[in-house]
Amino acid sequence: MVLSDNLSEALKTLKLSSADSVEGCLDCLLKALAQNNVETSGKIQEMGVLAMMPALLSAQNSCTPKAANIIAEVAKNEFMRSPCVEAGLIPPLVQLLNCKDQEILLQTGRALGNICYDSQSSKEQFASTNIAEELVRLFRKQVEHEKKEMIFEVLAPLAENDVIKLQLVDAGLVECLLEVVAQTVDSDRDEDVAQLKTSSDLMVLLLLGDESMQKLFEGGKGSVFQRVLSWVPSNNHQLQLAGALAIANFARNDENCIHMVDTGIVQKLLELLDRHVEEGNVTVQHAALSALRNLAIPVVNKSKMLLAGVSDIVLKFLKSEMPPVQFKLLGTLRMLIDTQADAAEQLGTNTKLVERLVEWCEAKDHAGVMGESNRLLSALIRHSKSKNVVRTVIQGGGVKHLVTMATSEHMIMQNEALVALGLIAALDLECAEKDFVGADLVQVLHRLLTEEHSAPEIKYNSMILICSVMGSEPLHKEVQSLAFIDVVSSLRSHENKTVAHQASLTEQRLTAQS
């Protein structure tokens, strides 16, 4: 649609109009927005109408509901959100939250919700107003479902900003949300189920900010923290999910993690997971595994969690066909066995686990699962340093995946693979020989040593591995045919002293065995 001449004229004269004709102009704008929102919004920006809007936004102005409605319609368009912020619309809209007029409140809520949706600049402006206090005050007063939903629509995008998260916590939003949960948890009414979900989701969102999370944790003694914990054993899936996600968010620093493990939270999560082996709620499984993975990060927690039977429960989800669950269970096991030799050996000799890992190492449609499978396979070898684990991985067909992992674009994964391959060569070269040849290990190492951008650690571990495979006749022949001595010789002048020293040792070894 092309804007009518009447609308263009209305836009030009809006600034000069009397109260009556201003309302007429606003009606004209609303009609045009209803017919073609995008084009009309562009015209409104082009002709500077947004700059006129703050003057129309006051509780005493009869034009205010229509002006706020226009802003709400315009801000539906992503390209218009920054212009709304730049026109200074946020402060007067926030002030209107004090208004008793229900129509003004409704349109103001829509306008604020649309402006702040997915716009960082608007959230920064919101943070400099008293919007947190106003929204919480307004929320406390509301009894109607629709009005609460309107406020939720403004709160959710705002709560993505860390400064506003803290302001909302300070203003008492958390207590309001907990009250809504308590009121709706046993209800089957659709609107109550919706409010329960929105409230608990918003609660989890507030915990994503470090300051707001720590404030609510209160050293593990906070009433909010305790209430959220009580959600985990609930029979309501939404509350189970929110409770597990909240624990995962509280578990973002070592001190919190250690306190939570010492106070028995792991058992609550294991009981929850055990319930969902059969019930199979994927979101709850994913959230509980996320929480366990975070709790397993501090070294002092690992042995306690293993003793509590975490790995046994996690292994029950090996049969899962859901990539998000697979990804989290892999991360949880990898975190648990870090520095835990006995656990790494126990899991590394679990044939079913190793077979599943090898299967997931080929999950090309799910890069995260593929990467985590490779990393866990490597970790089982690196942390156990066990010949039995090495043999289980070889027999399970894992060697070729570790060789491929050594070519990863991520240096940390390359390094983990090379260390694991070095241990395989040192502990059972004879058994691994055929797989090393089939996976072109020697060619991969040649490439890693000749590539200029290979990190010093990669070059160092590649040379260690070359020395380790020299005891195999076919691999030895490949090393000779690719003139490794020349490559290694050039590394003796490498700027990294450790690499240069290892190059000298490797050259001596190759020369002696040539």
Secondary structure as GFF3:
##gff-version 3
##sequence-region A 1 514
A	DSSP	alpha_helix	5	13	.	.	.	ID=ss1
A	DSSP	three_ten_helix	14	16	.	.	.	ID=ss2
A	DSSP	alpha_helix	19	35	.	.	.	ID=ss3
A	DSSP	alpha_helix	37	46	.	.	.	ID=ss4
A	DSSP	three_ten_helix	50	56	.	.	.	ID=ss5
A	DSSP	alpha_helix	64	74	.	.	.	ID=ss6
A	DSSP	alpha_helix	78	86	.	.	.	ID=ss7
A	DSSP	alpha_helix	90	95	.	.	.	ID=ss8
A	DSSP	three_ten_helix	96	98	.	.	.	ID=ss9
A	DSSP	alpha_helix	102	116	.	.	.	ID=ss10
A	DSSP	alpha_helix	120	127	.	.	.	ID=ss11
A	DSSP	alpha_helix	131	141	.	.	.	ID=ss12
A	DSSP	alpha_helix	145	158	.	.	.	ID=ss13
A	DSSP	alpha_helix	162	170	.	.	.	ID=ss14
A	DSSP	alpha_helix	173	184	.	.	.	ID=ss15
A	DSSP	alpha_helix	190	206	.	.	.	ID=ss16
A	DSSP	alpha_helix	210	217	.	.	.	ID=ss17
A	DSSP	three_ten_helix	218	220	.	.	.	ID=ss18
A	DSSP	alpha_helix	223	229	.	.	.	ID=ss19
A	DSSP	alpha_helix	237	250	.	.	.	ID=ss20
A	DSSP	alpha_helix	254	262	.	.	.	ID=ss21
A	DSSP	alpha_helix	265	279	.	.	.	ID=ss22
A	DSSP	alpha_helix	282	295	.	.	.	ID=ss23
A	DSSP	alpha_helix	299	307	.	.	.	ID=ss24
A	DSSP	alpha_helix	310	315	.	.	.	ID=ss25
A	DSSP	three_ten_helix	316	319	.	.	.	ID=ss26
A	DSSP	alpha_helix	323	337	.	.	.	ID=ss27
A	DSSP	alpha_helix	341	348	.	.	.	ID=ss28
A	DSSP	alpha_helix	351	360	.	.	.	ID=ss29
A	DSSP	alpha_helix	367	384	.	.	.	ID=ss30
A	DSSP	alpha_helix	387	395	.	.	.	ID=ss31
A	DSSP	alpha_helix	399	405	.	.	.	ID=ss32
A	DSSP	alpha_helix	411	438	.	.	.	ID=ss33
A	DSSP	alpha_helix	441	450	.	.	.	ID=ss34
A	DSSP	alpha_helix	456	469	.	.	.	ID=ss35
A	DSSP	alpha_helix	473	481	.	.	.	ID=ss36
A	DSSP	alpha_helix	484	490	.	.	.	ID=ss37
A	DSSP	three_ten_helix	491	493	.	.	.	ID=ss38
A	DSSP	alpha_helix	497	513	.	.	.	ID=ss39
###
